[in-house]
Amino acid sequence: MLLITIMYYVITGYLAVLCLYNFLKEKSVQNGVMYAIIMLPLLLRLFRLK
């Protein structure tokens, strides 16, 4: 069970980093806001907040 939890956080962190990279690279404000909205649940999961 511990291995599954660790892998879950690794995958979530990886996806959050990818979204952050795209957020910083994005020129359009609308797409930047979209990436920020996508990152919010991922970051909350990483910090173990609901």
Beta strands, then each sheet from edge to edge (+ up, - down):
end
